[in-house]
Amino acid sequence: MRAAIFLYLLVLAGCGQRVMEIEVPVKVDSEIDIDRYQRLAVLPFTNQAADSDKYEGSFLDNSSALENMGHEIALMLRYRLNRREAFKVVDSKETAKMLAGEVLEGSIFEAQILGQVALIGEYLEADAVITGNFRFFTANEPRRHYTERYSPGLQRYITDYQDYLQKNYILTLRAAIVDVESQKIIWDDVYRTAASEAHSLGTLIISQIASSDSTFKRLAKQAVAQFIAKIAPHYEKEDRYIALSPH
C-alpha cells in the first residue's frame, strides 16, 4: 500500500502537482464484543518466576519486591479501563473484599482454576474477568562500542573501542479474558516489553543488588497499554496525502 502511494506521489511530483501530508484520526475497533462484555472484573496477575530459576537462557527475577506486582498490574488495568467509555470496571475494594481468603493455586489456564475465576466474576456481577500471569527476567550481554578518531601522530583516522556490559530487562505479560457465563477464555495473548542499560562491571554489580521496581513498572505499563489497545475502541493517526491545486 505504501509503495503504491509513493509511486502515486512520484507521478504527481512529475506533473508539477504539489502534495501536502496530513494526519487524520482513524477509529480502531475492539477485538472483543464490547456490547456483551461491558462490566469487567480484574484479578491480580501471578508471578511465574517461581516455576524456574532460568528462562530462555536468562535469569528470572525472584526478588520479594515482585510479590505484589501482580496487584500493581491489576491496578494499572483498572485505571486504564475506567478511562474508556466502553467498559465499567469492578473497583479495587470490592474485588479485594471478594478475594479475601480465596487462594487460587495453579494456573488460570487449568480447568479447575478457570471455573473458580468465572465464579468470582459471577459474584462480582461481571460479564468477564481479566487476569493472567507475568515473567520478569534479566540477561547480561557483553558489548563493544566502536568509535573513530583522528590520530595526529599517525596522521589518519583510527578505530577505538570500549567493552561494556548491557543489562536487558524483559517482561512477558500473558493476559486472558474469561467469559463468566460460559467459563471459557475468549482472549489469550502475550505481550513482551524490554529495556536495557549499559554498565561497567562495577555498576553491573550494584544494579544486581538494587531494586528493579521502577523498571518493572515502566515495562508493565507498556504491556498493559498494548493489551488495552487490542480490546478498547480508540483512534490512531494515519498519514494522508492531499493533492494541492497548482493555482
PyMOL commands that set and color helices and strands:
alter all, ss='L'
color gray80, all
select helices_A, chain A and resi 2-14+48-51+64-66+69-82+92-99+111-123+201-209+213-231
alter helices_A, ss='H'
color red, helices_A
select strands_A, chain A and resi 18-28+39-42+46-47+54-55+58-60+88-89+128-151+156-179+184-199+234-244
alter strands_A, ss='S'
color yellow, strands_A
deselect
rebuild
show_as cartoon
